[in-house]
Amino acid sequence: MVSCSMLEELKQDLITVSDLSTIFDLKVGYIYKMIHQKKIIYYKPFGKKVYFRLSEVVENLQNSKVDKDHSHQTIKDAADAYMMK
């Protein structure tokens, strides 16, 4: 059986699209774009309203670190591949 404290903890971790927009200063349209591209984990329990777990969003952000040389190397690799054609 689920206790009241467990339910309160679950409620505090659930946020809506507008909450996510406010917390991370993102446009609502961009959030829906990330949902469509499956770049963000979301829940739609009753087929209508979208929810997120704040802990999962924060974990996703922490795991998406990009090295400072990553973009330069990617561009260089693409240029090299193009020149080899």
Secondary structure as UniProt FT lines:
FT   HELIX           4..13
FT   STRAND          14..16
FT   HELIX           17..24
FT   HELIX           28..36
FT   TURN            37..38
FT   TURN            45..46
FT   STRAND          51..53
FT   HELIX           54..62
FT   TURN            68..69
FT   HELIX           70..83
//
